[in-house]
Amino acid sequence: MTFRPHLAAGPATEPDLPPGQHLVTELPAEDSEPVPVVPTRDWTFTLTTENGEQRQWDWAAITAMPVENCCVDLHSELGWSVMATNWQGVQMRDIFAGVTTSAEFARTSTYTAYTTTLPVDDLLEMPTWVAIGLEGGPIPAEHGGPARLLVPHLYLYKSAKWVRAISLVDDVQLDSRQSDGLHHYGDPWREQRFREPEPATERRSR
């Protein structure tokens, strides 16, 4: 199965861009930390429920799962968008098959210090993947290889590179990028680049 991006009504060459975005023709490689080198022989991915139950895949196991082509538009919080990028990946619905959970959030860990948190519903009800291929070949390390999260309906900082694990949790947790002031959700269509400032609390008189 192939998932294809949404295009605006009108000319087929006119992409439907979120507000504040500009089009680029190639996927930039943006990294806020050193790029790790993770050989596929050493790669594992672990899903841990809120009850501590675990499932783990090595490279042979993840590539043996149903892999689909996904053609998606990606939007960076820095303001660029790249259209119709072609990935190969395993749907998160397949990763979660048979898992019973009432957790609201999924915290993603990577082979660096980078973390990000997403609502579980976003992973299961929207097209999202553990991507294991790009343009028919391996994912280059600078683009998150050997495997990365692919969440095209949110800003790209939610599509964690070098994915290593997902832990199901009951409360939203501070992401690596939230310390930079980025929004906890990151919907590009609502320009949720930055989190809202916390309201000032009134000081009680003694």
N, CA and C atoms as an extended XYZ file, in Angstrom:
618
Properties=species:S:1:pos:R:3:atomname:S:1:resname:S:1:resid:I:1 pbc="F F F"
N         0.848       -1.182        0.000 N   MET     1
C         0.000        0.000        0.000 CA  MET     1
C         0.884        1.233        0.000 C   MET     1
N         0.462        2.263       -0.711 N   THR     2
C         1.199        3.516       -0.763 CA  THR     2
C         0.329        4.634       -0.231 C   THR     2
N         0.845        5.390        0.738 N   PHE     3
C         0.162        6.571        1.247 CA  PHE     3
C         0.702        7.770        0.504 C   PHE     3
N        -0.180        8.587       -0.041 N   ARG     4
C         0.254        9.746       -0.824 CA  ARG     4
C        -0.164       11.042       -0.146 C   ARG     4
N         0.618       12.120       -0.373 N   PRO     5
C         0.350       13.379        0.323 CA  PRO     5
C        -0.911       14.060       -0.177 C   PRO     5
N        -1.448       14.926        0.660 N   HIS     6
C        -2.590       15.748        0.273 CA  HIS     6
C        -2.102       16.902       -0.599 C   HIS     6
N        -2.792       17.125       -1.706 N   LEU     7
C        -2.493       18.263       -2.563 CA  LEU     7
C        -3.696       19.192       -2.596 C   LEU     7
N        -3.449       20.472       -2.741 N   ALA     8
C        -4.532       21.443       -2.789 CA  ALA     8
C        -5.354       21.277       -4.051 C   ALA     8
N        -6.617       21.710       -3.964 N   ALA     9
C        -7.435       21.754       -5.173 CA  ALA     9
C        -6.844       22.784       -6.119 C   ALA     9
N        -6.964       22.550       -7.405 N   GLY    10
C        -6.395       23.461       -8.387 CA  GLY    10
C        -5.308       22.769       -9.165 C   GLY    10
N        -4.352       23.529       -9.705 N   PRO    11
C        -3.294       22.937      -10.519 CA  PRO    11
C        -2.535       21.868       -9.749 C   PRO    11
N        -2.233       20.755      -10.423 N   ALA    12
C        -1.572       19.631       -9.755 CA  ALA    12
C        -0.172       19.997       -9.291 C   ALA    12
N         0.429       21.030       -9.897 N   THR    13
C         1.790       21.419       -9.535 CA  THR    13
C         1.820       22.384       -8.357 C   THR    13
N         0.656       22.788       -7.859 N   GLU    14
C         0.608       23.757       -6.766 CA  GLU    14
C         0.413       23.042       -5.435 C   GLU    14
N         1.448       22.940       -4.623 N   PRO    15
C         1.312       22.186       -3.376 CA  PRO    15
C         0.509       22.960       -2.343 C   PRO    15
N        -0.094       22.238       -1.448 N   ASP    16
C        -0.855       22.813       -0.349 CA  ASP    16
C         0.082       22.940        0.840 C   ASP    16
N         0.618       24.154        1.062 N   LEU    17
C         1.599       24.373        2.117 CA  LEU    17
C         0.933       24.927        3.362 C   LEU    17
N         1.355       24.477        4.548 N   PRO    18
C         0.883       25.111        5.776 CA  PRO    18
C         1.314       26.572        5.812 C   PRO    18
N         0.653       27.391        6.622 N   PRO    19
C         1.027       28.811        6.700 CA  PRO    19
C         2.459       28.981        7.191 C   PRO    19
N         3.137       29.956        6.595 N   GLY    20
C         4.496       30.273        7.016 CA  GLY    20
C         5.566       29.373        6.453 C   GLY    20
N         5.195       28.478        5.529 N   GLN    21
C         6.166       27.539        4.972 CA  GLN    21
C         6.566       27.947        3.554 C   GLN    21
N         7.794       27.596        3.154 N   HIS    22
C         8.240       27.776        1.782 CA  HIS    22
C         8.754       26.442        1.257 C   HIS    22
N         8.679       26.261       -0.033 N   LEU    23
C         8.988       24.984       -0.653 CA  LEU    23
C        10.479       24.850       -0.932 C   LEU    23
N        11.039       23.679       -0.632 N   VAL    24
C        12.388       23.324       -1.053 CA  VAL    24
C        12.295       22.051       -1.877 C   VAL    24
N        13.303       21.790       -2.689 N   THR    25
C        13.220       20.668       -3.628 CA  THR    25
C        13.898       19.407       -3.115 C   THR    25
N        14.761       19.522       -2.095 N   GLU    26
C        15.430       18.359       -1.538 CA  GLU    26
C        15.288       18.366       -0.026 C   GLU    26
N        15.317       17.181        0.559 N   LEU    27
C        15.182       17.048        2.006 CA  LEU    27
C        16.470       17.487        2.684 C   LEU    27
N        16.447       18.601        3.431 N   PRO    28
C        17.658       19.033        4.125 CA  PRO    28
C        18.018       18.071        5.254 C   PRO    28
N        19.292       18.007        5.574 N   ALA    29
C        19.758       17.218        6.712 CA  ALA    29
C        20.086       18.190        7.835 C   ALA    29
N        19.200       18.265        8.821 N   GLU    30
C        19.378       19.189        9.935 CA  GLU    30
C        19.620       18.392       11.202 C   GLU    30
N        20.694       18.691       11.887 N   ASP    31
C        21.019       17.945       13.095 CA  ASP    31
C        21.496       18.912       14.164 C   ASP    31
N        20.891       18.812       15.355 N   SER    32
C        21.292       19.656       16.479 CA  SER    32
C        22.326       18.959       17.353 C   SER    32
N        22.730       17.754       16.976 N   GLU    33
C        23.705       16.987       17.737 CA  GLU    33
C        24.474       16.090       16.782 C   GLU    33
N        25.599       15.518       17.195 N   PRO    34
C        26.373       14.657       16.298 CA  PRO    34
C        25.543       13.500       15.763 C   PRO    34
N        25.760       13.156       14.499 N   VAL    35
C        25.029       12.067       13.857 CA  VAL    35
C        25.600       10.730       14.327 C   VAL    35
N        24.784        9.876       14.939 N   PRO    36
C        25.298        8.578       15.381 CA  PRO    36
C        25.399        7.598       14.214 C   PRO    36
N        26.320        6.676       14.320 N   VAL    37
C        26.427        5.588       13.346 CA  VAL    37
C        25.951        4.322       14.053 C   VAL    37
N        24.792        3.807       13.605 N   VAL    38
C        24.182        2.637       14.235 CA  VAL    38
C        24.095        1.525       13.194 C   VAL    38
N        24.997        0.551       13.195 N   PRO    39
C        24.903       -0.562       12.240 CA  PRO    39
C        23.602       -1.328       12.453 C   PRO    39
N        23.029       -1.825       11.371 N   THR    40
C        21.769       -2.571       11.498 CA  THR    40
C        21.942       -3.820       12.365 C   THR    40
N        23.140       -4.382       12.402 N   ARG    41
C        23.347       -5.575       13.237 CA  ARG    41
C        23.221       -5.253       14.718 C   ARG    41
N        23.390       -3.965       15.088 N   ASP    42
C        23.311       -3.560       16.487 CA  ASP    42
C        21.986       -2.873       16.821 C   ASP    42
N        21.175       -2.592       15.803 N   TRP    43
C        19.953       -1.817       16.019 CA  TRP    43
C        18.866       -2.674       16.653 C   TRP    43
N        18.188       -2.121       17.654 N   THR    44
C        16.981       -2.724       18.200 CA  THR    44
C        15.963       -1.625       18.455 C   THR    44
N        14.705       -2.025       18.480 N   PHE    45
C        13.613       -1.100       18.779 CA  PHE    45
C        12.721       -1.766       19.820 C   PHE    45
N        12.444       -1.048       20.915 N   THR    46
C        11.699       -1.612       22.035 CA  THR    46
C        10.446       -0.792       22.301 C   THR    46
N         9.316       -1.464       22.446 N   LEU    47
C         8.062       -0.844       22.852 CA  LEU    47
C         7.759       -1.304       24.272 C   LEU    47
N         7.626       -0.333       25.186 N   THR    48
C         7.351       -0.631       26.593 CA  THR    48
C         6.024       -0.009       26.989 C   THR    48
N         5.102       -0.815       27.517 N   THR    49
C         3.809       -0.295       27.945 CA  THR    49
C         3.938        0.359       29.316 C   THR    49
N         2.868        1.013       29.733 N   GLU    50
C         2.863        1.663       31.040 CA  GLU    50
C         2.942        0.650       32.177 C   GLU    50
N         2.675       -0.614       31.868 N   ASN    51
C         2.780       -1.676       32.876 CA  ASN    51
C         4.144       -2.359       32.878 C   ASN    51
N         5.044       -1.891       32.044 N   GLY    52
C         6.382       -2.463       32.003 CA  GLY    52
C         6.539       -3.632       31.050 C   GLY    52
N         5.464       -4.019       30.349 N   GLU    53
C         5.573       -5.102       29.374 CA  GLU    53
C         6.334       -4.598       28.148 C   GLU    53
N         7.202       -5.459       27.593 N   GLN    54
C         8.070       -5.040       26.498 CA  GLN    54
C         7.949       -5.959       25.286 C   GLN    54
N         8.074       -5.319       24.127 N   ARG    55
C         8.289       -6.042       22.874 CA  ARG    55
C         9.535       -5.449       22.231 C   ARG    55
N        10.353       -6.311       21.624 N   GLN    56
C        11.580       -5.808       21.016 CA  GLN    56
C        11.765       -6.433       19.636 C   GLN    56
N        12.251       -5.606       18.710 N   TRP    57
C        12.558       -6.039       17.357 CA  TRP    57
C        14.031       -5.760       17.071 C   TRP    57
N        14.707       -6.689       16.425 N   ASP    58
C        16.002       -6.381       15.834 CA  ASP    58
C        15.768       -6.084       14.363 C   ASP    58
N        16.844       -5.878       13.603 N   TRP    59
C        16.668       -5.464       12.221 CA  TRP    59
C        15.977       -6.544       11.388 C   TRP    59
N        16.335       -7.786       11.629 N   ALA    60
C        15.698       -8.877       10.875 CA  ALA    60
C        14.203       -8.933       11.167 C   ALA    60
N        13.822       -8.705       12.419 N   ALA    61
C        12.413       -8.791       12.791 CA  ALA    61
C        11.605       -7.620       12.236 C   ALA    61
N        12.157       -6.409       12.270 N   ILE    62
C        11.397       -5.253       11.787 CA  ILE    62
C        11.240       -5.307       10.278 C   ILE    62
N        12.269       -5.776        9.563 N   THR    63
C        12.175       -5.840        8.108 CA  THR    63
C        11.320       -7.012        7.642 C   THR    63
N        11.043       -7.962        8.550 N   ALA    64
C        10.165       -9.072        8.207 CA  ALA    64
C         8.693       -8.706        8.361 C   ALA    64
N         8.406       -7.557        8.980 N   MET    65
C         7.030       -7.106        9.136 CA  MET    65
C         6.526       -6.514        7.816 C   MET    65
N         5.212       -6.314        7.675 N   PRO    66
C         4.700       -5.701        6.446 CA  PRO    66
C         5.290       -4.302        6.260 C   PRO    66
N         6.000       -4.115        5.168 N   VAL    67
C         6.635       -2.835        4.851 CA  VAL    67
C         5.877       -2.210        3.692 C   VAL    67
N         5.501       -0.947        3.845 N   GLU    68
C         4.755       -0.275        2.788 CA  GLU    68
C         5.491        0.964        2.322 C   GLU    68
N         5.194        1.374        1.094 N   ASN    69
C         5.711        2.624        0.569 CA  ASN    69
C         4.832        3.761        1.072 C   ASN    69
N         5.462        4.846        1.495 N   CYS    70
C         4.702        6.017        1.938 CA  CYS    70
C         5.301        7.257        1.288 C   CYS    70
N         4.476        7.959        0.544 N   CYS    71
C         4.885        9.180       -0.143 CA  CYS    71
C         4.253       10.348        0.597 C   CYS    71
N         5.067       11.120        1.324 N   VAL    72
C         4.532       12.114        2.254 CA  VAL    72
C         5.216       13.466        2.081 C   VAL    72
N         4.477       14.503        2.462 N   ASP    73
C         5.018       15.853        2.552 CA  ASP    73
C         5.546       16.064        3.967 C   ASP    73
N         6.680       16.731        4.091 N   LEU    74
C         7.283       16.985        5.396 CA  LEU    74
C         7.453       18.483        5.600 C   LEU    74
N         7.176       18.925        6.828 N   HIS    75
C         7.187       20.355        7.137 CA  HIS    75
C         8.070       20.607        8.360 C   HIS    75
N         9.088       21.439        8.183 N   SER    76
C         9.999       21.750        9.280 CA  SER    76
C         9.510       22.971       10.044 C   SER    76
N         9.755       22.972       11.350 N   GLU    77
C         9.432       24.146       12.159 CA  GLU    77
C        10.282       25.346       11.772 C   GLU    77
N        11.365       25.121       11.006 N   LEU    78
C        12.217       26.217       10.547 CA  LEU    78
C        11.626       26.943        9.347 C   LEU    78
N        10.524       26.400        8.778 N   GLY    79
C         9.811       27.125        7.729 CA  GLY    79
C         9.875       26.510        6.353 C   GLY    79
N        10.631       25.418        6.161 N   TRP    80
C        10.668       24.796        4.841 CA  TRP    80
C         9.769       23.563        4.806 C   TRP    80
N         9.310       23.266        3.594 N   SER    81
C         8.521       22.057        3.332 CA  SER    81
C         9.092       21.368        2.105 C   SER    81
N         9.115       20.051        2.133 N   VAL    82
C         9.518       19.265        0.971 CA  VAL    82
C         8.378       18.304        0.677 C   VAL    82
N         8.021       18.217       -0.597 N   MET    83
C         6.821       17.487       -0.973 CA  MET    83
C         7.172       16.119       -1.556 C   MET    83
N         6.264       15.176       -1.327 N   ALA    84
C         6.305       13.861       -1.976 CA  ALA    84
C         7.625       13.134       -1.763 C   ALA    84
N         8.068       13.050       -0.515 N   THR    85
C         9.242       12.238       -0.202 CA  THR    85
C         8.809       10.774       -0.082 C   THR    85
N         9.645        9.890       -0.562 N   ASN    86
C         9.281        8.471       -0.659 CA  ASN    86
C        10.056        7.641        0.360 C   ASN    86
N         9.317        7.040        1.266 N   TRP    87
C         9.895        6.236        2.331 CA  TRP    87
C         9.334        4.836        2.278 C   TRP    87
N        10.030        3.920        2.949 N   GLN    88
C         9.515        2.581        3.176 CA  GLN    88
C         9.481        2.389        4.692 C   GLN    88
N         8.343        1.882        5.202 N   GLY    89
C         8.236        1.788        6.642 CA  GLY    89
C         7.172        0.820        7.111 C   GLY    89
N         7.188        0.586        8.413 N   VAL    90
C         6.222       -0.283        9.077 CA  VAL    90
C         5.232        0.607        9.812 C   VAL    90
N         3.951        0.416        9.524 N   GLN    91
C         2.922        1.226       10.158 CA  GLN    91
C         2.971        1.047       11.680 C   GLN    91
N         2.765        2.151       12.405 N   MET    92
C         2.721        2.062       13.856 CA  MET    92
C         1.571        1.176       14.316 C   MET    92
N         0.497        1.115       13.552 N   ARG    93
C        -0.606        0.221       13.927 CA  ARG    93
C        -0.139       -1.231       13.972 C   ARG    93
N         0.778       -1.600       13.073 N   ASP    94
C         1.313       -2.958       13.094 CA  ASP    94
C         2.260       -3.166       14.270 C   ASP    94
N         3.025       -2.119       14.607 N   ILE    95
C         3.916       -2.196       15.769 CA  ILE    95
C         3.091       -2.428       17.044 C   ILE    95
N         1.940       -1.777       17.127 N   PHE    96
C         1.105       -1.842       18.324 CA  PHE    96
C         0.116       -3.008       18.294 C   PHE    96
N         0.120       -3.811       17.262 N   ALA    97
C        -0.869       -4.893       17.145 CA  ALA    97
C        -0.807       -5.806       18.366 C   ALA    97
N        -1.961       -6.012       18.991 N   GLY    98
C        -2.037       -6.892       20.156 CA  GLY    98
C        -1.645       -6.251       21.464 C   GLY    98
N        -1.223       -4.986       21.440 N   VAL    99
C        -0.834       -4.285       22.661 CA  VAL    99
C        -2.074       -3.664       23.294 C   VAL    99
N        -2.271       -3.917       24.579 N   THR   100
C        -3.358       -3.294       25.321 CA  THR   100
C        -2.791       -2.171       26.167 C   THR   100
N        -3.326       -0.956       25.970 N   THR   101
C        -2.821        0.183       26.724 CA  THR   101
C        -3.928        1.204       26.921 C   THR   101
N        -3.851        1.895       28.034 N   SER   102
C        -4.725        3.040       28.271 CA  SER   102
C        -3.901        4.316       28.395 C   SER   102
N        -2.595        4.216       28.106 N   ALA   103
C        -1.712        5.378       28.205 CA  ALA   103
C        -2.106        6.419       27.169 C   ALA   103
N        -1.920        7.666       27.534 N   GLU   104
C        -2.295        8.755       26.627 CA  GLU   104
C        -1.147        9.184       25.735 C   GLU   104
N         0.094        8.977       26.191 N   PHE   105
C         1.236        9.496       25.461 CA  PHE   105
C         2.275        8.411       25.172 C   PHE   105
N         3.043        8.630       24.123 N   ALA   106
C         4.133        7.748       23.734 CA  ALA   106
C         5.415        8.579       23.707 C   ALA   106
N         6.369        8.202       24.531 N   ARG   107
C         7.643        8.919       24.602 CA  ARG   107
C         8.681        8.169       23.782 C   ARG   107
N         9.227        8.853       22.798 N   THR   108
C        10.191        8.244       21.888 CA  THR   108
C        11.612        8.563       22.325 C   THR   108
N        12.441        7.524       22.418 N   SER   109
C        13.862        7.678       22.703 CA  SER   109
C        14.653        7.305       21.453 C   SER   109
N        15.866        7.816       21.363 N   THR   110
C        16.683        7.617       20.174 CA  THR   110
C        18.084        7.161       20.574 C   THR   110
N        18.919        6.951       19.574 N   TYR   111
C        20.309        6.575       19.827 CA  TYR   111
C        21.183        7.788       20.144 C   TYR   111
N        20.552        8.935       20.395 N   THR   112
C        21.223       10.109       20.949 CA  THR   112
C        20.440       10.500       22.197 C   THR   112
N        20.656       11.705       22.687 N   ALA   113
C        19.902       12.179       23.854 CA  ALA   113
C        18.538       12.738       23.463 C   ALA   113
N        18.225       12.738       22.184 N   TYR   114
C        16.975       13.337       21.707 CA  TYR   114
C        15.768       12.505       22.136 C   TYR   114
N        14.713       13.190       22.598 N   THR   115
C        13.454       12.549       22.940 CA  THR   115
C        12.304       13.393       22.405 C   THR   115
N        11.174       12.757       22.203 N   THR   116
C         9.967       13.497       21.851 CA  THR   116
C         8.750       12.701       22.310 C   THR   116
N         7.672       13.407       22.649 N   THR   117
C         6.461       12.784       23.154 CA  THR   117
C         5.289       13.102       22.248 C   THR   117
N         4.481       12.083       21.949 N   LEU   118
C         3.326       12.213       21.067 CA  LEU   118
C         2.110       11.584       21.724 C   LEU   118
N         0.915       12.072       21.408 N   PRO   119
C        -0.275       11.339       21.843 CA  PRO   119
C        -0.328        9.970       21.169 C   PRO   119
N        -0.685        8.940       21.936 N   VAL   120
C        -0.803        7.602       21.371 CA  VAL   120
C        -1.809        7.593       20.228 C   VAL   120
N        -2.899        8.365       20.362 N   ASP   121
C        -3.918        8.401       19.306 CA  ASP   121
C        -3.335        8.876       17.981 C   ASP   121
N        -2.359        9.788       18.029 N   ASP   122
C        -1.746       10.261       16.788 CA  ASP   122
C        -0.978        9.153       16.091 C   ASP   122
N        -0.333        8.291       16.872 N   LEU   123
C         0.428        7.198       16.273 CA  LEU   123
C        -0.481        6.134       15.662 C   LEU   123
N        -1.672        5.954       16.248 N   LEU   124
C        -2.535        4.856       15.826 CA  LEU   124
C        -3.641        5.276       14.875 C   LEU   124
N        -4.056        6.530       14.919 N   GLU   125
C        -5.180        6.971       14.099 CA  GLU   125
C        -4.760        7.785       12.894 C   GLU   125
N        -3.512        8.218       12.849 N   MET   126
C        -2.969        8.924       11.686 CA  MET   126
C        -1.920        8.030       11.023 C   MET   126
N        -1.659        8.234        9.725 N   PRO   127
C        -0.605        7.434        9.073 CA  PRO   127
C         0.770        7.800        9.637 C   PRO   127
N         1.359        6.902       10.392 N   THR   128
C         2.683        7.096       10.980 CA  THR   128
C         3.461        5.790       10.860 C   THR   128
N         4.781        5.889       10.793 N   TRP   129
C         5.605        4.721       10.519 CA  TRP   129
C         6.894        4.733       11.330 C   TRP   129
N         7.458        3.551       11.507 N   VAL   130
C         8.893        3.409       11.744 CA  VAL   130
C         9.493        3.227       10.358 C   VAL   130
N        10.136        4.268        9.874 N   ALA   131
C        10.685        4.238        8.515 CA  ALA   131
C        12.023        3.516        8.511 C   ALA   131
N        12.201        2.616        7.517 N   ILE   132
C        13.445        1.843        7.420 CA  ILE   132
C        14.086        1.980        6.042 C   ILE   132
N        13.497        2.806        5.178 N   GLY   133
C        14.057        3.016        3.852 CA  GLY   133
C        13.677        4.383        3.315 C   GLY   133
N        14.504        4.932        2.438 N   LEU   134
C        14.263        6.228        1.812 CA  LEU   134
C        14.595        6.130        0.332 C   LEU   134
N        13.612        6.464       -0.492 N   GLU   135
C        13.777        6.435       -1.955 CA  GLU   135
C        14.270        5.073       -2.437 C   GLU   135
N        13.791        4.014       -1.809 N   GLY   136
C        14.116        2.669       -2.251 CA  GLY   136
C        15.424        2.103       -1.737 C   GLY   136
N        16.150        2.870       -0.931 N   GLY   137
C        17.417        2.391       -0.380 CA  GLY   137
C        17.454        2.603        1.120 C   GLY   137
N        18.584        2.302        1.760 N   PRO   138
C        18.703        2.556        3.193 CA  PRO   138
C        18.570        4.045        3.508 C   PRO   138
N        18.125        4.355        4.707 N   ILE   139
C        18.064        5.752        5.131 CA  ILE   139
C        19.466        6.208        5.517 C   ILE   139
N        20.003        7.249        4.885 N   PRO   140
C        21.323        7.741        5.296 CA  PRO   140
C        21.298        8.184        6.757 C   PRO   140
N        22.445        8.049        7.414 N   ALA   141
C        22.518        8.391        8.832 CA  ALA   141
C        22.084        9.833        9.077 C   ALA   141
N        22.424       10.754        8.183 N   GLU   142
C        22.071       12.148        8.412 CA  GLU   142
C        20.568       12.398        8.318 C   GLU   142
N        19.835       11.457        7.744 N   HIS   143
C        18.381       11.566        7.690 CA  HIS   143
C        17.701       10.635        8.694 C   HIS   143
N        18.487       10.070        9.628 N   GLY   144
C        17.894        9.299       10.713 CA  GLY   144
C        18.074        7.814       10.632 C   GLY   144
N        18.860        7.328        9.646 N   GLY   145
C        19.040        5.902        9.505 CA  GLY   145
C        19.855        5.289       10.629 C   GLY   145
N        19.629        4.002       10.848 N   PRO   146
C        18.915        3.082        9.957 CA  PRO   146
C        17.396        3.144       10.034 C   PRO   146
N        16.832        3.724       11.113 N   ALA   147
C        15.381        3.799       11.238 CA  ALA   147
C        15.014        5.066       12.000 C   ALA   147
N        13.883        5.649       11.604 N   ARG   148
C        13.410        6.855       12.257 CA  ARG   148
C        11.893        6.816       12.353 C   ARG   148
N        11.355        7.631       13.221 N   LEU   149
C         9.919        7.820       13.282 CA  LEU   149
C         9.506        8.740       12.139 C   LEU   149
N         8.342        8.482       11.551 N   LEU   150
C         7.832        9.318       10.467 CA  LEU   150
C         6.397        9.695       10.813 C   LEU   150
N         6.224       10.985       11.180 N   VAL   151
C         4.922       11.515       11.602 CA  VAL   151
C         4.628       12.737       10.731 C   VAL   151
N         4.176       12.546        9.496 N   PRO   152
C         4.124       13.657        8.538 CA  PRO   152
C         3.083       14.717        8.835 C   PRO   152
N         2.102       14.449        9.701 N   HIS   153
C         1.075       15.463        9.964 CA  HIS   153
C         1.520       16.480       11.015 C   HIS   153
N         2.710       16.288       11.609 N   LEU   154
C         3.256       17.239       12.571 CA  LEU   154
C         4.595       17.771       12.069 C   LEU   154
N         5.059       18.861       12.687 N   TYR   155
C         6.370       19.385       12.333 CA  TYR   155
C         7.428       18.294       12.482 C   TYR   155
N         8.484       18.439       11.708 N   LEU   156
C         9.453       17.363       11.558 CA  LEU   156
C        10.184       17.017       12.851 C   LEU   156
N        10.212       17.942       13.815 N   TYR   157
C        10.920       17.599       15.062 CA  TYR   157
C        10.214       16.502       15.843 C   TYR   157
N         8.976       16.178       15.470 N   LYS   158
C         8.285       15.056       16.087 CA  LYS   158
C         8.624       13.719       15.410 C   LYS   158
N         9.234       13.760       14.237 N   SER   159
C         9.637       12.533       13.531 CA  SER   159
C        11.067       12.180       13.937 C   SER   159
N        11.205       11.645       15.120 N   ALA   160
C        12.519       11.456       15.729 CA  ALA   160
C        13.431       10.580       14.868 C   ALA   160
N        14.629       11.088       14.607 N   LYS   161
C        15.650       10.301       13.911 CA  LYS   161
C        16.250        9.261       14.846 C   LYS   161
N        16.850        8.218       14.260 N   TRP   162
C        17.619        7.194       14.977 CA  TRP   162
C        16.793        6.576       16.108 C   TRP   162
N        15.555        6.232       15.791 N   VAL   163
C        14.620        5.779       16.821 CA  VAL   163
C        15.116        4.486       17.471 C   VAL   163
N        14.952        4.411       18.776 N   ARG   164
C        15.425        3.264       19.556 CA  ARG   164
C        14.316        2.626       20.388 C   ARG   164
N        13.379        3.442       20.890 N   ALA   165
C        12.367        2.901       21.796 CA  ALA   165
C        11.183        3.840       21.896 C   ALA   165
N        10.041        3.265       22.237 N   ILE   166
C         8.852        4.029       22.602 CA  ILE   166
C         8.357        3.494       23.939 C   ILE   166
N         8.140        4.402       24.882 N   SER   167
C         7.584        4.055       26.182 CA  SER   167
C         6.224        4.718       26.322 C   SER   167
N         5.215        3.951       26.698 N   LEU   168
C         3.871        4.481       26.875 CA  LEU   168
C         3.740        5.033       28.291 C   LEU   168
N         3.299        6.286       28.371 N   VAL   169
C         3.243        6.981       29.657 CA  VAL   169
C         1.897        7.681       29.792 C   VAL   169
N         1.546        8.013       31.025 N   ASP   170
C         0.244        8.619       31.297 CA  ASP   170
C         0.260       10.137       31.212 C   ASP   170
N         1.437       10.750       31.332 N   ASP   171
C         1.521       12.214       31.336 CA  ASP   171
C         2.488       12.674       30.262 C   ASP   171
N         2.171       13.830       29.645 N   VAL   172
C         3.086       14.407       28.675 CA  VAL   172
C         4.365       14.800       29.395 C   VAL   172
N         5.506       14.577       28.749 N   GLN   173
C         6.799       14.861       29.356 CA  GLN   173
C         7.574       15.840       28.483 C   GLN   173
N         8.471       16.565       29.119 N   LEU   174
C         9.237       17.580       28.411 CA  LEU   174
C        10.150       16.938       27.377 C   LEU   174
N        10.054       17.390       26.133 N   ASP   175
C        10.898       16.883       25.061 CA  ASP   175
C        12.242       17.591       25.056 C   ASP   175
N        13.189       17.011       24.317 N   SER   176
C        14.473       17.673       24.115 CA  SER   176
C        14.282       19.058       23.507 C   SER   176
N        13.429       19.140       22.484 N   ARG   177
C        13.264       20.405       21.778 CA  ARG   177
C        12.359       21.374       22.516 C   ARG   177
N        11.555       20.901       23.465 N   GLN   178
C        10.736       21.838       24.231 CA  GLN   178
C        11.598       22.749       25.087 C   GLN   178
N        12.788       22.283       25.452 N   SER   179
C        13.691       23.158       26.185 CA  SER   179
C        14.148       24.315       25.311 C   SER   179
N        13.983       24.171       23.977 N   ASP   180
C        14.266       25.271       23.051 CA  ASP   180
C        13.028       26.134       22.830 C   ASP   180
N        11.936       25.829       23.539 N   GLY   181
C        10.729       26.627       23.412 CA  GLY   181
C         9.741       26.126       22.384 C   GLY   181
N         9.978       24.938       21.802 N   LEU   182
C         9.074       24.434       20.778 CA  LEU   182
C         7.796       23.871       21.388 C   LEU   182
N         6.754       23.878       20.587 N   HIS   183
C         5.426       23.461       21.039 CA  HIS   183
C         5.407       21.975       21.360 C   HIS   183
N         4.604       21.574       22.347 N   HIS   184
C         4.573       20.166       22.747 CA  HIS   184
C         3.882       19.293       21.715 C   HIS   184
N         3.063       19.890       20.810 N   TYR   185
C         2.339       19.095       19.814 CA  TYR   185
C         2.895       19.314       18.408 C   TYR   185
N         2.885       20.543       17.909 N   GLY   186
C         3.565       20.847       16.656 CA  GLY   186
C         2.751       20.636       15.397 C   GLY   186
N         1.525       21.138       15.373 N   ASP   187
C         0.680       21.054       14.180 CA  ASP   187
C         1.070       22.162       13.214 C   ASP   187
N         1.608       21.824       12.011 N   PRO   188
C         2.035       22.878       11.087 CA  PRO   188
C         0.879       23.698       10.534 C   PRO   188
N        -0.316       23.131       10.470 N   TRP   189
C        -1.459       23.853        9.916 CA  TRP   189
C        -1.975       24.911       10.885 C   TRP   189
N        -1.602       24.799       12.153 N   ARG   190
C        -1.950       25.819       13.146 CA  ARG   190
C        -0.706       26.599       13.592 C   ARG   190
N         0.399       26.398       12.887 N   GLU   191
C         1.675       27.070       13.175 CA  GLU   191
C         2.069       26.925       14.648 C   GLU   191
N         1.977       25.716       15.133 N   GLN   192
C         2.347       25.461       16.525 CA  GLN   192
C         3.852       25.210       16.629 C   GLN   192
N         4.615       26.234       16.297 N   ARG   193
C         6.065       26.110       16.385 CA  ARG   193
C         6.548       26.247       17.823 C   ARG   193
N         5.985       27.198       18.534 N   PHE   194
C         6.480       27.516       19.870 CA  PHE   194
C         5.373       27.339       20.896 C   PHE   194
N         5.749       26.891       22.074 N   ARG   195
C         4.753       26.686       23.108 CA  ARG   195
C         4.286       28.021       23.673 C   ARG   195
N         3.068       28.012       24.161 N   GLU   196
C         2.496       29.214       24.745 CA  GLU   196
C         3.220       29.539       26.052 C   GLU   196
N         3.455       30.830       26.320 N   PRO   197
C         4.059       31.176       27.612 CA  PRO   197
C         3.120       30.821       28.742 C   PRO   197
N         3.694       30.347       29.824 N   GLU   198
C         2.881       29.990       30.979 CA  GLU   198
C         2.298       31.246       31.606 C   GLU   198
N         1.005       31.209       31.991 N   PRO   199
C         0.401       32.401       32.595 CA  PRO   199
C         1.053       32.733       33.928 C   PRO   199
N         1.198       34.015       34.165 N   ALA   200
C         1.775       34.439       35.439 CA  ALA   200
C         0.793       34.139       36.566 C   ALA   200
N         1.300       33.675       37.661 N   THR   201
C         0.444       33.389       38.818 CA  THR   201
C         0.468       34.551       39.776 C   THR   201
N        -0.683       34.825       40.329 N   GLU   202
C        -0.760       35.941       41.289 CA  GLU   202
C        -0.078       35.548       42.596 C   GLU   202
N         0.696       36.463       43.114 N   ARG   203
C         1.337       36.229       44.407 CA  ARG   203
C         0.336       36.558       45.516 C   ARG   203
N         0.124       35.619       46.389 N   ARG   204
C        -0.810       35.864       47.483 CA  ARG   204
C        -0.182       36.767       48.539 C   ARG   204
N        -0.987       37.670       49.036 N   SER   205
C        -0.495       38.532       50.121 CA  SER   205
C        -0.516       37.759       51.419 C   SER   205
N         0.464       38.022       52.239 N   ARG   206
C         0.551       37.317       53.517 CA  ARG   206
C        -0.225       38.098       54.582 C   ARG   206
